Amino acid sequence: MLTGVLTAAAVVGCVGILIGVFLGVAGLKFKVETDEREEAVLAALPGNNCGGCGYAGCSNLAAAIAKGEAPVNACPVGGAAVSSRIAAIMGQDAGTSVRKVAFVHCNGDCEKAKQDYEYIGVQDCRMMSYVPGGGPKSCGSGCLGYGSCVKECPFDAISIINGVAVVDREKCKACGKCVAVCPKKLITLIPYDAKLAVACSSTDKGPVTMKACQAGCIGCGICAKNCPKEAISVQDFHAVIDYDKCVGCGICRQKCPKKCIVG
């Protein structure tokens, strides 16, 4: 009886040793070499895994940077500080990066924007493509206010105030997730230091816009005519600011008859 137990133990031990040797050899044979720079870059990244860089997560971005497939300043969340650290790791120049922030181009809150009907249903902006008129608001370009962007933001930087999404500039990391999820495409990334922005996305003609919202851009062009830097143009009945030219003088905001330029 004892001999049988000892024999069984010996067999199990030998098998264990053989398996260990096999796994050790296999580990050496199939070992994937990791670029030390990749690990260093990953350690320098914020670790939010927000996807704002266009990659699935920080580890994927780190691998792409190490391979030279992505620039050292590809992380929108880390900003200049992270870009500088990664540039030092990669032995490159970080270049210049402009901090950006998400902005909701709509000022049509519950008081200013008209509604065609009362909507009762799933509280998600993306579902509005299945309801009449693309939503209850008379303006087809206005913020629906059901918070798809709020749910998508990983930094808790967006809230719905009086029927319109509002971005907290200090919390926003410009990851771009709200930009991607908004079905109306009325959220864009603008320079953090921008003094002015057009709080409207309507491209309807003036009379149509005025019927739908008190704060809508009517494309009158007064802002463009009065801008001393020619930083504003009217495109598709809608004012657009060129931030490379804008100096933030505020004349456009003062002259706008609908007060849809804010800052």
Phi and psi restraints in degrees (value plus and minus 20) as a CYANA .aco file:
   2 LEU   PHI     -85.6   -45.6
   2 LEU   PSI     -57.5   -17.5
   3 THR   PHI     -82.6   -42.6
   3 THR   PSI     -60.2   -20.2
   4 GLY   PHI     -83.8   -43.8
   4 GLY   PSI     -59.4   -19.4
   5 VAL   PHI     -86.1   -46.1
   5 VAL   PSI     -63.9   -23.9
   6 LEU   PHI     -85.0   -45.0
   6 LEU   PSI     -58.7   -18.7
   7 THR   PHI     -84.3   -44.3
   7 THR   PSI     -64.6   -24.6
   8 ALA   PHI     -82.4   -42.4
   8 ALA   PSI     -61.6   -21.6
   9 ALA   PHI     -83.8   -43.8
   9 ALA   PSI     -60.6   -20.6
  10 ALA   PHI     -84.9   -44.9
  10 ALA   PSI     -61.1   -21.1
  11 VAL   PHI     -83.6   -43.6
  11 VAL   PSI     -66.1   -26.1
  12 VAL   PHI     -82.0   -42.0
  12 VAL   PSI     -60.7   -20.7
  13 GLY   PHI     -84.0   -44.0
  13 GLY   PSI     -63.0   -23.0
  14 CYS   PHI     -84.3   -44.3
  14 CYS   PSI     -62.7   -22.7
  15 VAL   PHI     -81.0   -41.0
  15 VAL   PSI     -61.9   -21.9
  16 GLY   PHI     -81.6   -41.6
  16 GLY   PSI     -61.5   -21.5
  17 ILE   PHI     -84.4   -44.4
  17 ILE   PSI     -63.7   -23.7
  18 LEU   PHI     -81.9   -41.9
  18 LEU   PSI     -63.3   -23.3
  19 ILE   PHI     -83.3   -43.3
  19 ILE   PSI     -61.4   -21.4
  20 GLY   PHI     -81.9   -41.9
  20 GLY   PSI     -63.9   -23.9
  21 VAL   PHI     -83.1   -43.1
  21 VAL   PSI     -62.9   -22.9
  22 PHE   PHI     -81.2   -41.2
  22 PHE   PSI     -66.0   -26.0
  23 LEU   PHI     -85.4   -45.4
  23 LEU   PSI     -56.6   -16.6
  24 GLY   PHI     -84.5   -44.5
  24 GLY   PSI     -64.2   -24.2
  25 VAL   PHI     -85.3   -45.3
  25 VAL   PSI     -63.5   -23.5
  26 ALA   PHI     -82.8   -42.8
  26 ALA   PSI     -57.8   -17.8
  27 GLY   PHI     -83.4   -43.4
  27 GLY   PSI     -60.3   -20.3
  28 LEU   PHI     -90.0   -50.0
  28 LEU   PSI     -59.1   -19.1
  29 LYS   PHI     -88.6   -48.6
  29 LYS   PSI     -61.5   -21.5
  30 PHE   PHI    -123.2   -83.2
  30 PHE   PSI      -4.7    35.3
  31 LYS   PHI     -81.9   -41.9
  31 LYS   PSI     112.0   152.0
  32 VAL   PHI    -115.7   -75.7
  32 VAL   PSI      97.6   137.6
  33 GLU   PHI     -91.3   -51.3
  33 GLU   PSI     109.3   149.3
  34 THR   PHI    -123.2   -83.2
  34 THR   PSI     109.0   149.0
  35 ASP   PHI     -87.9   -47.9
  35 ASP   PSI     103.7   143.7
  36 GLU   PHI     -78.9   -38.9
  36 GLU   PSI     -52.6   -12.6
  37 ARG   PHI     -85.4   -45.4
  37 ARG   PSI     -56.6   -16.6
  38 GLU   PHI     -80.1   -40.1
  38 GLU   PSI     -63.9   -23.9
  39 GLU   PHI     -85.5   -45.5
  39 GLU   PSI     -58.3   -18.3
  40 ALA   PHI     -87.6   -47.6
  40 ALA   PSI     -60.9   -20.9
  41 VAL   PHI     -84.6   -44.6
  41 VAL   PSI     -62.6   -22.6
  42 LEU   PHI     -80.5   -40.5
  42 LEU   PSI     -59.6   -19.6
  43 ALA   PHI     -86.7   -46.7
  43 ALA   PSI     -49.1    -9.1
  44 ALA   PHI    -100.3   -60.3
  44 ALA   PSI     -43.9    -3.9
  45 LEU   PHI     -91.5   -51.5
  45 LEU   PSI     134.7   174.7
  46 PRO   PHI     -84.0   -44.0
  46 PRO   PSI     -49.0    -9.0
  47 GLY   PHI      64.5   104.5
  47 GLY   PSI      -3.9    36.1
  48 ASN   PHI     -95.4   -55.4
  48 ASN   PSI     -44.4    -4.4
  49 ASN   PHI      32.0    72.0
  49 ASN   PSI      22.1    62.1
  50 CYS   PHI    -101.8   -61.8
  50 CYS   PSI     -41.8    -1.8
  51 GLY   PHI      63.0   103.0
  51 GLY   PSI     -14.8    25.2
  52 GLY   PHI     -85.6   -45.6
  52 GLY   PSI     -38.7     1.3
  53 CYS   PHI    -102.5   -62.5
  53 CYS   PSI     -30.9     9.1
  54 GLY   PHI      79.4   119.4
  54 GLY   PSI     -22.6    17.4
  55 TYR   PHI    -129.2   -89.2
  55 TYR   PSI     142.3   182.3
  56 ALA   PHI     -83.3   -43.3
  56 ALA   PSI     -47.7    -7.7
  57 GLY   PHI    -193.4  -153.4
  57 GLY   PSI    -198.7  -158.7
  58 CYS   PHI     -83.6   -43.6
  58 CYS   PSI     -56.6   -16.6
  59 SER   PHI     -85.5   -45.5
  59 SER   PSI     -58.4   -18.4
  60 ASN   PHI     -87.4   -47.4
  60 ASN   PSI     -59.2   -19.2
  61 LEU   PHI     -86.4   -46.4
  61 LEU   PSI     -62.3   -22.3
  62 ALA   PHI     -78.8   -38.8
  62 ALA   PSI     -62.1   -22.1
  63 ALA   PHI     -84.8   -44.8
  63 ALA   PSI     -60.8   -20.8
  64 ALA   PHI     -87.0   -47.0
  64 ALA   PSI     -59.7   -19.7
  65 ILE   PHI     -85.5   -45.5
  65 ILE   PSI     -63.4   -23.4
  66 ALA   PHI     -82.2   -42.2
  66 ALA   PSI     -52.7   -12.7
  67 LYS   PHI    -105.4   -65.4
  67 LYS   PSI     -25.9    14.1
  68 GLY   PHI      61.5   101.5
  68 GLY   PSI      -4.8    35.2
  69 GLU   PHI    -110.7   -70.7
  69 GLU   PSI     -31.8     8.2
  70 ALA   PHI    -157.0  -117.0
  70 ALA   PSI     126.9   166.9
  71 PRO   PHI     -91.1   -51.1
  71 PRO   PSI     138.4   178.4
  72 VAL   PHI     -88.2   -48.2
  72 VAL   PSI     -38.8     1.2
  73 ASN   PHI    -124.9   -84.9
  73 ASN   PSI      10.0    50.0
  74 ALA   PHI     -93.9   -53.9
  74 ALA   PSI     -39.2     0.8
  75 CYS   PHI    -103.4   -63.4
  75 CYS   PSI      93.2   133.2
  76 PRO   PHI     -95.3   -55.3
  76 PRO   PSI     -41.0    -1.0
  77 VAL   PHI     -99.2   -59.2
  77 VAL   PSI     -61.6   -21.6
  78 GLY   PHI     -90.9   -50.9
  78 GLY   PSI     -49.4    -9.4
  79 GLY   PHI      50.3    90.3
  79 GLY   PSI    -178.4  -138.4
  80 ALA   PHI     -83.9   -43.9
  80 ALA   PSI     -56.0   -16.0
  81 ALA   PHI     -82.7   -42.7
  81 ALA   PSI     -67.8   -27.8
  82 VAL   PHI     -88.2   -48.2
  82 VAL   PSI     -59.7   -19.7
  83 SER   PHI     -79.2   -39.2
  83 SER   PSI     -60.3   -20.3
  84 SER   PHI     -85.1   -45.1
  84 SER   PSI     -61.5   -21.5
  85 ARG   PHI     -85.5   -45.5
  85 ARG   PSI     -63.3   -23.3
  86 ILE   PHI     -87.6   -47.6
  86 ILE   PSI     -58.5   -18.5
  87 ALA   PHI     -81.2   -41.2
  87 ALA   PSI     -59.1   -19.1
  88 ALA   PHI     -84.9   -44.9
  88 ALA   PSI     -59.2   -19.2
  89 ILE   PHI     -84.4   -44.4
  89 ILE   PSI     -61.3   -21.3
  90 MET   PHI    -106.9   -66.9
  90 MET   PSI     -25.3    14.7
  91 GLY   PHI      47.7    87.7
  91 GLY   PSI      17.2    57.2
  92 GLN   PHI    -144.9  -104.9
  92 GLN   PSI     152.1   192.1
  93 ASP   PHI    -109.2   -69.2
  93 ASP   PSI     109.2   149.2
  94 ALA   PHI     -88.6   -48.6
  94 ALA   PSI     -42.2    -2.2
  95 GLY   PHI      50.9    90.9
  95 GLY   PSI    -190.4  -150.4
  96 THR   PHI    -123.6   -83.6
  96 THR   PSI     118.6   158.6
  97 SER   PHI    -150.5  -110.5
  97 SER   PSI     119.7   159.7
  98 VAL   PHI    -124.2   -84.2
  98 VAL   PSI     104.2   144.2
  99 ARG   PHI     -86.9   -46.9
  99 ARG   PSI     114.9   154.9
 100 LYS   PHI    -142.6  -102.6
 100 LYS   PSI     147.2   187.2
 101 VAL   PHI    -167.3  -127.3
 101 VAL   PSI     127.9   167.9
 102 ALA   PHI     -94.8   -54.8
 102 ALA   PSI     122.3   162.3
 103 PHE   PHI    -154.9  -114.9
 103 PHE   PSI     114.4   154.4
 104 VAL   PHI    -113.6   -73.6
 104 VAL   PSI      91.7   131.7
 105 HIS   PHI    -100.9   -60.9
 105 HIS   PSI      44.5    84.5
 106 CYS   PHI    -179.7  -139.7
 106 CYS   PSI     114.2   154.2
 107 ASN   PHI    -144.4  -104.4
 107 ASN   PSI      -4.6    35.4
 108 GLY   PHI    -105.3   -65.3
 108 GLY   PSI      56.6    96.6
 109 ASP   PHI     -96.8   -56.8
 109 ASP   PSI    -190.8  -150.8
 110 CYS   PHI     -82.8   -42.8
 110 CYS   PSI     -46.8    -6.8
 111 GLU   PHI    -104.2   -64.2
 111 GLU   PSI     -54.3   -14.3
 112 LYS   PHI    -110.9   -70.9
 112 LYS   PSI     -52.7   -12.7
 113 ALA   PHI    -117.0   -77.0
 113 ALA   PSI     118.2   158.2
 114 LYS   PHI    -106.6   -66.6
 114 LYS   PSI     135.9   175.9
 115 GLN   PHI    -142.6  -102.6
 115 GLN   PSI     122.3   162.3
 116 ASP   PHI    -105.0   -65.0
 116 ASP   PSI     -45.6    -5.6
 117 TYR   PHI    -183.9  -143.9
 117 TYR   PSI     149.8   189.8
 118 GLU   PHI    -115.4   -75.4
 118 GLU   PSI     104.7   144.7
 119 TYR   PHI    -116.6   -76.6
 119 TYR   PSI     110.5   150.5
 120 ILE   PHI    -149.2  -109.2
 120 ILE   PSI      92.3   132.3
 121 GLY   PHI     155.4   195.4
 121 GLY   PSI    -176.8  -136.8
 122 VAL   PHI     -82.1   -42.1
 122 VAL   PSI     107.4   147.4
 123 GLN   PHI    -106.4   -66.4
 123 GLN   PSI      54.5    94.5
 124 ASP   PHI    -170.9  -130.9
 124 ASP   PSI     104.5   144.5
 125 CYS   PHI     -79.3   -39.3
 125 CYS   PSI     -53.0   -13.0
 126 ARG   PHI     -87.2   -47.2
 126 ARG   PSI     -40.1    -0.1
 127 MET   PHI     -99.5   -59.5
 127 MET   PSI     -31.4     8.6
 128 MET   PHI     -87.5   -47.5
 128 MET   PSI     -37.3     2.7
 129 SER   PHI     -88.8   -48.8
 129 SER   PSI     -32.6     7.4
 130 TYR   PHI    -120.6   -80.6
 130 TYR   PSI     -20.9    19.1
 131 VAL   PHI    -130.3   -90.3
 131 VAL   PSI     139.4   179.4
 132 PRO   PHI     -75.6   -35.6
 132 PRO   PSI     113.0   153.0
 133 GLY   PHI      51.9    91.9
 133 GLY   PSI     -12.9    27.1
 134 GLY   PHI      51.6    91.6
 134 GLY   PSI      -2.1    37.9
 135 GLY   PHI     115.1   155.1
 135 GLY   PSI     145.0   185.0
 136 PRO   PHI     -93.5   -53.5
 136 PRO   PSI     -40.3    -0.3
 137 LYS   PHI     -89.4   -49.4
 137 LYS   PSI     121.3   161.3
 138 SER   PHI     -85.3   -45.3
 138 SER   PSI     -52.6   -12.6
 139 CYS   PHI    -102.2   -62.2
 139 CYS   PSI      99.2   139.2
 140 GLY   PHI     -92.9   -52.9
 140 GLY   PSI     -29.0    11.0
 141 SER   PHI    -126.6   -86.6
 141 SER   PSI     -23.4    16.6
 142 GLY   PHI     -98.9   -58.9
 142 GLY   PSI     139.6   179.6
 143 CYS   PHI     -84.0   -44.0
 143 CYS   PSI     108.5   148.5
 144 LEU   PHI     -99.9   -59.9
 144 LEU   PSI     -45.0    -5.0
 145 GLY   PHI      56.0    96.0
 145 GLY   PSI       0.2    40.2
 146 TYR   PHI    -119.0   -79.0
 146 TYR   PSI     -16.3    23.7
 147 GLY   PHI      58.8    98.8
 147 GLY   PSI       7.1    47.1
 148 SER   PHI     -81.6   -41.6
 148 SER   PSI     -57.7   -17.7
 149 CYS   PHI     -88.3   -48.3
 149 CYS   PSI     -55.8   -15.8
 150 VAL   PHI     -82.4   -42.4
 150 VAL   PSI     -64.6   -24.6
 151 LYS   PHI     -87.9   -47.9
 151 LYS   PSI     -50.5   -10.5
 152 GLU   PHI    -103.6   -63.6
 152 GLU   PSI     -46.3    -6.3
 153 CYS   PHI     -88.8   -48.8
 153 CYS   PSI     100.5   140.5
 154 PRO   PHI    -101.5   -61.5
 154 PRO   PSI     -22.3    17.7
 155 PHE   PHI    -135.0   -95.0
 155 PHE   PSI     -11.7    28.3
 156 ASP   PHI      34.7    74.7
 156 ASP   PSI      21.2    61.2
 157 ALA   PHI    -120.6   -80.6
 157 ALA   PSI     -19.1    20.9
 158 ILE   PHI    -147.1  -107.1
 158 ILE   PSI     120.2   160.2
 159 SER   PHI    -159.8  -119.8
 159 SER   PSI     139.2   179.2
 160 ILE   PHI    -118.3   -78.3
 160 ILE   PSI      98.9   138.9
 161 ILE   PHI    -141.6  -101.6
 161 ILE   PSI      95.8   135.8
 162 ASN   PHI      34.3    74.3
 162 ASN   PSI      19.8    59.8
 163 GLY   PHI      68.4   108.4
 163 GLY   PSI     -15.9    24.1
 164 VAL   PHI    -152.6  -112.6
 164 VAL   PSI     119.3   159.3
 165 ALA   PHI     -90.5   -50.5
 165 ALA   PSI     114.9   154.9
 166 VAL   PHI    -148.8  -108.8
 166 VAL   PSI     113.3   153.3
 167 VAL   PHI    -117.1   -77.1
 167 VAL   PSI     113.0   153.0
 168 ASP   PHI    -103.8   -63.8
 168 ASP   PSI      87.5   127.5
 169 ARG   PHI     -78.8   -38.8
 169 ARG   PSI     -53.7   -13.7
 170 GLU   PHI     -98.1   -58.1
 170 GLU   PSI     -47.7    -7.7
 171 LYS   PHI    -106.8   -66.8
 171 LYS   PSI     -48.1    -8.1
 172 CYS   PHI     -84.2   -44.2
 172 CYS   PSI     114.0   154.0
 173 LYS   PHI    -131.7   -91.7
 173 LYS   PSI     -11.8    28.2
 174 ALA   PHI      37.8    77.8
 174 ALA   PSI      19.3    59.3
 175 CYS   PHI     -93.6   -53.6
 175 CYS   PSI     -42.5    -2.5
 176 GLY   PHI      68.6   108.6
 176 GLY   PSI     -17.6    22.4
 177 LYS   PHI     -86.6   -46.6
 177 LYS   PSI     -56.5   -16.5
 178 CYS   PHI     -87.8   -47.8
 178 CYS   PSI     -55.2   -15.2
 179 VAL   PHI     -81.0   -41.0
 179 VAL   PSI     -63.4   -23.4
 180 ALA   PHI     -91.9   -51.9
 180 ALA   PSI     -53.9   -13.9
 181 VAL   PHI    -105.7   -65.7
 181 VAL   PSI     -42.6    -2.6
 182 CYS   PHI     -86.0   -46.0
 182 CYS   PSI      96.3   136.3
 183 PRO   PHI     -89.7   -49.7
 183 PRO   PSI     -41.2    -1.2
 184 LYS   PHI    -109.1   -69.1
 184 LYS   PSI     -28.0    12.0
 185 LYS   PHI      35.7    75.7
 185 LYS   PSI      20.9    60.9
 186 LEU   PHI    -127.1   -87.1
 186 LEU   PSI      -9.0    31.0
 187 ILE   PHI    -130.2   -90.2
 187 ILE   PSI     108.7   148.7
 188 THR   PHI    -151.8  -111.8
 188 THR   PSI     146.2   186.2
 189 LEU   PHI    -117.5   -77.5
 189 LEU   PSI     102.4   142.4
 190 ILE   PHI    -140.4  -100.4
 190 ILE   PSI     141.2   181.2
 191 PRO   PHI     -77.6   -37.6
 191 PRO   PSI     117.4   157.4
 192 TYR   PHI     -79.0   -39.0
 192 TYR   PSI     -54.3   -14.3
 193 ASP   PHI    -104.1   -64.1
 193 ASP   PSI     -18.3    21.7
 194 ALA   PHI     -81.1   -41.1
 194 ALA   PSI     110.8   150.8
 195 LYS   PHI    -106.5   -66.5
 195 LYS   PSI     -41.0    -1.0
 196 LEU   PHI    -157.0  -117.0
 196 LEU   PSI     134.9   174.9
 197 ALA   PHI    -176.3  -136.3
 197 ALA   PSI     131.3   171.3
 198 VAL   PHI    -110.4   -70.4
 198 VAL   PSI      92.8   132.8
 199 ALA   PHI    -109.3   -69.3
 199 ALA   PSI      35.2    75.2
 200 CYS   PHI    -182.6  -142.6
 200 CYS   PSI     125.6   165.6
 201 SER   PHI    -142.6  -102.6
 201 SER   PSI     -15.9    24.1
 202 SER   PHI     -86.3   -46.3
 202 SER   PSI     116.6   156.6
 203 THR   PHI    -135.8   -95.8
 203 THR   PSI      -3.6    36.4
 204 ASP   PHI     -97.1   -57.1
 204 ASP   PSI     140.2   180.2
 205 LYS   PHI     -86.2   -46.2
 205 LYS   PSI     135.7   175.7
 206 GLY   PHI     -67.4   -27.4
 206 GLY   PSI     -72.6   -32.6
 207 PRO   PHI     -79.5   -39.5
 207 PRO   PSI     -57.4   -17.4
 208 VAL   PHI     -87.4   -47.4
 208 VAL   PSI     -63.6   -23.6
 209 THR   PHI     -83.5   -43.5
 209 THR   PSI     -62.6   -22.6
 210 MET   PHI     -83.2   -43.2
 210 MET   PSI     -51.8   -11.8
 211 LYS   PHI     -91.1   -51.1
 211 LYS   PSI     -47.7    -7.7
 212 ALA   PHI    -112.6   -72.6
 212 ALA   PSI     -51.4   -11.4
 213 CYS   PHI    -172.8  -132.8
 213 CYS   PSI     119.2   159.2
 214 GLN   PHI     -96.2   -56.2
 214 GLN   PSI     -39.0     1.0
 215 ALA   PHI    -133.6   -93.6
 215 ALA   PSI      -0.4    39.6
 216 GLY   PHI    -105.3   -65.3
 216 GLY   PSI     127.9   167.9
 217 CYS   PHI     -92.1   -52.1
 217 CYS   PSI     107.9   147.9
 218 ILE   PHI    -121.7   -81.7
 218 ILE   PSI     -15.2    24.8
 219 GLY   PHI      45.5    85.5
 219 GLY   PSI      11.3    51.3
 220 CYS   PHI     -92.0   -52.0
 220 CYS   PSI     -44.7    -4.7
 221 GLY   PHI      62.9   102.9
 221 GLY   PSI     -15.9    24.1
 222 ILE   PHI     -81.7   -41.7
 222 ILE   PSI     -58.0   -18.0
 223 CYS   PHI     -83.2   -43.2
 223 CYS   PSI     -63.1   -23.1
 224 ALA   PHI     -86.8   -46.8
 224 ALA   PSI     -59.3   -19.3
 225 LYS   PHI     -87.3   -47.3
 225 LYS   PSI     -50.2   -10.2
 226 ASN   PHI    -118.0   -78.0
 226 ASN   PSI     -26.0    14.0
 227 CYS   PHI     -93.8   -53.8
 227 CYS   PSI     100.0   140.0
 228 PRO   PHI     -92.4   -52.4
 228 PRO   PSI     -34.0     6.0
 229 LYS   PHI    -128.8   -88.8
 229 LYS   PSI     -15.5    24.5
 230 GLU   PHI      32.6    72.6
 230 GLU   PSI      22.8    62.8
 231 ALA   PHI    -113.6   -73.6
 231 ALA   PSI     -22.4    17.6
 232 ILE   PHI    -145.4  -105.4
 232 ILE   PSI     118.6   158.6
 233 SER   PHI    -154.4  -114.4
 233 SER   PSI     140.2   180.2
 234 VAL   PHI    -127.5   -87.5
 234 VAL   PSI      99.3   139.3
 235 GLN   PHI    -145.3  -105.3
 235 GLN   PSI     101.7   141.7
 236 ASP   PHI      34.9    74.9
 236 ASP   PSI      28.7    68.7
 237 PHE   PHI      40.2    80.2
 237 PHE   PSI      11.9    51.9
 238 HIS   PHI    -163.9  -123.9
 238 HIS   PSI     111.8   151.8
 239 ALA   PHI     -96.9   -56.9
 239 ALA   PSI     115.1   155.1
 240 VAL   PHI    -149.7  -109.7
 240 VAL   PSI     112.1   152.1
 241 ILE   PHI    -117.9   -77.9
 241 ILE   PSI     111.2   151.2
 242 ASP   PHI    -113.6   -73.6
 242 ASP   PSI      84.5   124.5
 243 TYR   PHI     -92.3   -52.3
 243 TYR   PSI     -33.1     6.9
 244 ASP   PHI     -94.0   -54.0
 244 ASP   PSI     -41.8    -1.8
 245 LYS   PHI    -125.7   -85.7
 245 LYS   PSI     -49.0    -9.0
 246 CYS   PHI     -84.9   -44.9
 246 CYS   PSI     112.8   152.8
 247 VAL   PHI    -130.0   -90.0
 247 VAL   PSI     -17.1    22.9
 248 GLY   PHI      51.6    91.6
 248 GLY   PSI      10.6    50.6
 249 CYS   PHI     -88.9   -48.9
 249 CYS   PSI     -45.6    -5.6
 250 GLY   PHI      67.0   107.0
 250 GLY   PSI     -17.2    22.8
 251 ILE   PHI     -83.3   -43.3
 251 ILE   PSI     -60.4   -20.4
 252 CYS   PHI     -81.2   -41.2
 252 CYS   PSI     -59.8   -19.8
 253 ARG   PHI     -85.6   -45.6
 253 ARG   PSI     -59.8   -19.8
 254 GLN   PHI     -87.3   -47.3
 254 GLN   PSI     -56.7   -16.7
 255 LYS   PHI    -103.9   -63.9
 255 LYS   PSI     -43.0    -3.0
 256 CYS   PHI     -78.5   -38.5
 256 CYS   PSI      98.4   138.4
 257 PRO   PHI     -90.5   -50.5
 257 PRO   PSI     -42.6    -2.6
 258 LYS   PHI    -121.0   -81.0
 258 LYS   PSI     -22.3    17.7
 259 LYS   PHI      35.4    75.4
 259 LYS   PSI      19.2    59.2
 260 CYS   PHI    -116.7   -76.7
 260 CYS   PSI     -18.3    21.7
 261 ILE   PHI    -120.2   -80.2
 261 ILE   PSI     100.1   140.1
 262 VAL   PHI    -139.7   -99.7
 262 VAL   PSI     145.3   185.3
